[in-house]
Amino acid sequence: MAGADLKTQIAAKAAELGFAATGFTCASLPPERLAQLQDFLSHGRHGTMGWMAERVAQRAHPQALWPEALSVISLGFSYAPEGGALDNLARPDVGNISVYARNRDYHDIIKGKLKHLAQFIATCGAGVKVFVDTAPVMEKPLAEQAGLGWQGKHTNLVSRRHGSWLFLGEIYTTLMLDPDAPAHDHCGGCTACQTVCPTQAFPAPYQLDARRCISYLTIEHNGPIPEEFRAAIGNRIYGCDDCLAVCPWNKFAEAGREVKLAAREDLTAPLLAELAQMDDAAFRKRFSGSPVKRIGRKRFVRNVAISIGNSGDVALLPVAAKLAGDDDLVVAEAGRWAEKTLGRPA
């Protein structure tokens, strides 16, 4: 078992790299975590995210992913916004992009920092592997087990110091590190995240049906968005922060300090009419280096069309009409819906 001095050194190096929280745990998870994952999948709540049903054993058992791993170092990186995260929801002429996606792709930023920390750890002769949201790793249960926070009723991690605004990353290592005490649930009787959800995506506290979640519908879902959810989407064109932003624990969170994650001016309150004009080349140029680029022009402009339909602004009717004639069938269908919705008499 590695001594406390090494843990202190690792945590200090992590803080130097900008990580807000560091915790240590063993490279294993209790059986109930696998049972929770299987229940989620058996109800089809992962929607079309088939990758979640793949490599279930590796997701639920860290050593199935890397048998040599003995410990997991869980790290949290704050992206807490300056001011309100939902300020744009009352502005029908602009689109609202989730706070985390208003600048550079966090995967690239955090992975680079994790690699620096892993190199530091490797000087001890230890094996290391780094992960950021792209491998079969149950990040939130590991973070809870490592003491970073607890999985709240919205199923995201909540920290008493950083609220709901934490990116998570992990370093699996062959070091045997003394595990930290797990975090305890402090949601209490609060149901703010449950009641604020525009699409009632939580069938019960601590359970999420991704098929109803606006983040899933605007990012992961490929194809027409079911009409039953369109009005509730409002002007959310990429993701949704409602359940995160309403968490009372956010009052303790300091604004994130990473400059590369600070909101770009052109992504803070982008005009829907302007976004609707983008062809594929313009989309790629505007969102170069951004996580938004991953969903492609089709899904993004589909989302813009739905927000135009929700705007109530008849001045956007010509924009909707143009989208209705788009070469992409999904965009064209959303454009026709927007045109029809805007054209309805009040």
TAVEN-V205604 format. One record per residue. N is the residue number from 1. RES is the residue in one small letter. PSI is psi in radians with two decimals (* if undefined). Layout:
n=N res=RES psi=PSI
n=N res=RES psi=PSI
This chain:
n=1 res=m psi=2.15
n=2 res=a psi=2.58
n=3 res=g psi=2.94
n=4 res=a psi=-0.51
n=5 res=d psi=-0.72
n=6 res=l psi=-0.74
n=7 res=k psi=-0.74
n=8 res=t psi=-0.71
n=9 res=q psi=-0.74
n=10 res=i psi=-0.80
n=11 res=a psi=-0.67
n=12 res=a psi=-0.73
n=13 res=k psi=-0.70
n=14 res=a psi=-0.75
n=15 res=a psi=-0.67
n=16 res=e psi=-0.58
n=17 res=l psi=-0.09
n=18 res=g psi=0.01
n=19 res=f psi=2.38
n=20 res=a psi=-0.42
n=21 res=a psi=2.46
n=22 res=t psi=2.35
n=23 res=g psi=2.80
n=24 res=f psi=2.42
n=25 res=t psi=2.95
n=26 res=c psi=2.78
n=27 res=a psi=1.02
n=28 res=s psi=2.76
n=29 res=l psi=2.61
n=30 res=p psi=2.73
n=31 res=p psi=-0.53
n=32 res=e psi=-0.43
n=33 res=r psi=-0.71
n=34 res=l psi=-0.72
n=35 res=a psi=-0.71
n=36 res=q psi=-0.74
n=37 res=l psi=-0.78
n=38 res=q psi=-0.63
n=39 res=d psi=-0.75
n=40 res=f psi=-0.79
n=41 res=l psi=-0.68
n=42 res=s psi=-0.48
n=43 res=h psi=0.02
n=44 res=g psi=0.33
n=45 res=r psi=-0.06
n=46 res=h psi=-0.07
n=47 res=g psi=-2.26
n=48 res=t psi=0.15
n=49 res=m psi=1.24
n=50 res=g psi=-0.46
n=51 res=w psi=-0.41
n=52 res=m psi=-0.46
n=53 res=a psi=-0.15
n=54 res=e psi=2.58
n=55 res=r psi=0.76
n=56 res=v psi=-0.72
n=57 res=a psi=-0.71
n=58 res=q psi=-0.55
n=59 res=r psi=-0.71
n=60 res=a psi=-0.28
n=61 res=h psi=1.70
n=62 res=p psi=-0.63
n=63 res=q psi=-0.25
n=64 res=a psi=-0.46
n=65 res=l psi=-0.70
n=66 res=w psi=1.71
n=67 res=p psi=-0.48
n=68 res=e psi=-0.21
n=69 res=a psi=2.33
n=70 res=l psi=-0.53
n=71 res=s psi=2.76
n=72 res=v psi=2.26
n=73 res=i psi=2.02
n=74 res=s psi=2.33
n=75 res=l psi=2.45
n=76 res=g psi=2.36
n=77 res=f psi=2.09
n=78 res=s psi=2.36
n=79 res=y psi=0.48
n=80 res=a psi=2.28
n=81 res=p psi=2.70
n=82 res=e psi=2.04
n=83 res=g psi=-2.80
n=84 res=g psi=2.51
n=85 res=a psi=-0.27
n=86 res=l psi=0.33
n=87 res=d psi=-0.53
n=88 res=n psi=-0.13
n=89 res=l psi=-0.37
n=90 res=a psi=0.09
n=91 res=r psi=1.75
n=92 res=p psi=-0.26
n=93 res=d psi=-0.15
n=94 res=v psi=2.83
n=95 res=g psi=2.58
n=96 res=n psi=2.08
n=97 res=i psi=2.36
n=98 res=s psi=2.49
n=99 res=v psi=-0.72
n=100 res=y psi=-0.29
n=101 res=a psi=0.34
n=102 res=r psi=0.19
n=103 res=n psi=-2.24
n=104 res=r psi=2.79
n=105 res=d psi=2.09
n=106 res=y psi=-0.48
n=107 res=h psi=-0.83
n=108 res=d psi=-0.75
n=109 res=i psi=-0.85
n=110 res=i psi=-0.65
n=111 res=k psi=-0.69
n=112 res=g psi=-0.73
n=113 res=k psi=-0.66
n=114 res=l psi=-0.67
n=115 res=k psi=-0.67
n=116 res=h psi=-0.76
n=117 res=l psi=-0.67
n=118 res=a psi=-0.67
n=119 res=q psi=-0.67
n=120 res=f psi=-0.75
n=121 res=i psi=-0.63
n=122 res=a psi=-0.33
n=123 res=t psi=-0.28
n=124 res=c psi=-0.03
n=125 res=g psi=0.21
n=126 res=a psi=2.63
n=127 res=g psi=2.51
n=128 res=v psi=2.57
n=129 res=k psi=2.43
n=130 res=v psi=2.56
n=131 res=f psi=2.41
n=132 res=v psi=1.46
n=133 res=d psi=0.17
n=134 res=t psi=0.08
n=135 res=a psi=2.86
n=136 res=p psi=1.32
n=137 res=v psi=2.28
n=138 res=m psi=1.46
n=139 res=e psi=-0.79
n=140 res=k psi=-0.78
n=141 res=p psi=-0.66
n=142 res=l psi=-0.71
n=143 res=a psi=-0.70
n=144 res=e psi=-0.77
n=145 res=q psi=-0.52
n=146 res=a psi=-0.01
n=147 res=g psi=0.17
n=148 res=l psi=-0.52
n=149 res=g psi=-2.93
n=150 res=w psi=2.71
n=151 res=q psi=1.98
n=152 res=g psi=-3.07
n=153 res=k psi=-0.32
n=154 res=h psi=0.09
n=155 res=t psi=-0.06
n=156 res=n psi=2.83
n=157 res=l psi=2.44
n=158 res=v psi=2.28
n=159 res=s psi=2.47
n=160 res=r psi=-0.43
n=161 res=r psi=-0.51
n=162 res=h psi=0.09
n=163 res=g psi=-2.44
n=164 res=s psi=0.09
n=165 res=w psi=1.18
n=166 res=l psi=2.21
n=167 res=f psi=2.54
n=168 res=l psi=2.52
n=169 res=g psi=2.79
n=170 res=e psi=2.58
n=171 res=i psi=2.01
n=172 res=y psi=2.42
n=173 res=t psi=2.71
n=174 res=t psi=-0.06
n=175 res=l psi=2.50
n=176 res=m psi=1.75
n=177 res=l psi=2.45
n=178 res=d psi=2.08
n=179 res=p psi=2.55
n=180 res=d psi=2.86
n=181 res=a psi=2.42
n=182 res=p psi=2.74
n=183 res=a psi=2.69
n=184 res=h psi=2.64
n=185 res=d psi=2.24
n=186 res=h psi=0.46
n=187 res=c psi=-0.55
n=188 res=g psi=-2.40
n=189 res=g psi=0.08
n=190 res=c psi=2.36
n=191 res=t psi=0.39
n=192 res=a psi=-0.77
n=193 res=c psi=-0.50
n=194 res=q psi=-0.74
n=195 res=t psi=-0.40
n=196 res=v psi=-0.35
n=197 res=c psi=2.11
n=198 res=p psi=-0.44
n=199 res=t psi=0.20
n=200 res=q psi=0.99
n=201 res=a psi=-0.04
n=202 res=f psi=1.79
n=203 res=p psi=-0.39
n=204 res=a psi=2.79
n=205 res=p psi=2.43
n=206 res=y psi=0.25
n=207 res=q psi=2.41
n=208 res=l psi=2.34
n=209 res=d psi=1.74
n=210 res=a psi=-0.48
n=211 res=r psi=-0.32
n=212 res=r psi=-0.07
n=213 res=c psi=2.30
n=214 res=i psi=-0.60
n=215 res=s psi=-0.78
n=216 res=y psi=-0.83
n=217 res=l psi=-0.65
n=218 res=t psi=-0.28
n=219 res=i psi=-0.97
n=220 res=e psi=-0.57
n=221 res=h psi=2.18
n=222 res=n psi=1.96
n=223 res=g psi=-3.09
n=224 res=p psi=2.43
n=225 res=i psi=2.29
n=226 res=p psi=2.37
n=227 res=e psi=-0.49
n=228 res=e psi=-0.35
n=229 res=f psi=-0.13
n=230 res=r psi=-0.80
n=231 res=a psi=-0.67
n=232 res=a psi=-0.40
n=233 res=i psi=-0.52
n=234 res=g psi=-2.19
n=235 res=n psi=0.43
n=236 res=r psi=1.88
n=237 res=i psi=-0.17
n=238 res=y psi=1.79
n=239 res=g psi=-3.10
n=240 res=c psi=2.34
n=241 res=d psi=0.09
n=242 res=d psi=-0.87
n=243 res=c psi=-0.46
n=244 res=l psi=-0.83
n=245 res=a psi=-0.52
n=246 res=v psi=-0.17
n=247 res=c psi=2.18
n=248 res=p psi=-0.43
n=249 res=w psi=-0.24
n=250 res=n psi=-0.29
n=251 res=k psi=-0.30
n=252 res=f psi=-0.11
n=253 res=a psi=2.29
n=254 res=e psi=2.62
n=255 res=a psi=2.44
n=256 res=g psi=2.61
n=257 res=r psi=-0.08
n=258 res=e psi=2.02
n=259 res=v psi=-0.62
n=260 res=k psi=-0.21
n=261 res=l psi=-0.09
n=262 res=a psi=2.44
n=263 res=a psi=2.25
n=264 res=r psi=2.48
n=265 res=e psi=-0.67
n=266 res=d psi=-0.10
n=267 res=l psi=0.02
n=268 res=t psi=-0.77
n=269 res=a psi=1.12
n=270 res=p psi=2.42
n=271 res=l psi=2.29
n=272 res=l psi=-0.72
n=273 res=a psi=-0.65
n=274 res=e psi=-0.77
n=275 res=l psi=-0.60
n=276 res=a psi=-0.35
n=277 res=q psi=-0.15
n=278 res=m psi=2.27
n=279 res=d psi=-3.05
n=280 res=d psi=-0.72
n=281 res=a psi=-0.74
n=282 res=a psi=-0.69
n=283 res=f psi=-0.84
n=284 res=r psi=-0.66
n=285 res=k psi=-0.80
n=286 res=r psi=-0.63
n=287 res=f psi=0.39
n=288 res=s psi=2.23
n=289 res=g psi=-0.06
n=290 res=s psi=2.62
n=291 res=p psi=-0.37
n=292 res=v psi=-0.56
n=293 res=k psi=-0.51
n=294 res=r psi=-0.54
n=295 res=i psi=-0.22
n=296 res=g psi=2.85
n=297 res=r psi=-0.69
n=298 res=k psi=-0.95
n=299 res=r psi=-0.72
n=300 res=f psi=-0.87
n=301 res=v psi=-0.52
n=302 res=r psi=-0.81
n=303 res=n psi=-0.69
n=304 res=v psi=-0.72
n=305 res=a psi=-0.72
n=306 res=i psi=-0.69
n=307 res=s psi=-0.62
n=308 res=i psi=-0.75
n=309 res=g psi=-0.57
n=310 res=n psi=-0.18
n=311 res=s psi=-0.49
n=312 res=g psi=0.11
n=313 res=d psi=1.81
n=314 res=v psi=-0.31
n=315 res=a psi=-0.30
n=316 res=l psi=0.05
n=317 res=l psi=-0.76
n=318 res=p psi=-0.60
n=319 res=v psi=-0.79
n=320 res=a psi=-0.71
n=321 res=a psi=-0.68
n=322 res=k psi=-0.73
n=323 res=l psi=-0.56
n=324 res=a psi=-0.37
n=325 res=g psi=0.25
n=326 res=d psi=2.61
n=327 res=d psi=-0.50
n=328 res=d psi=2.26
n=329 res=l psi=-0.63
n=330 res=v psi=-0.77
n=331 res=v psi=-0.75
n=332 res=a psi=-0.70
n=333 res=e psi=-0.75
n=334 res=a psi=-0.63
n=335 res=g psi=-0.72
n=336 res=r psi=-0.69
n=337 res=w psi=-0.76
n=338 res=a psi=-0.76
n=339 res=e psi=-0.79
n=340 res=k psi=-0.75
n=341 res=t psi=-0.76
n=342 res=l psi=-0.50
n=343 res=g psi=-0.12
n=344 res=r psi=2.41
n=345 res=p psi=2.53
n=346 res=a psi=*
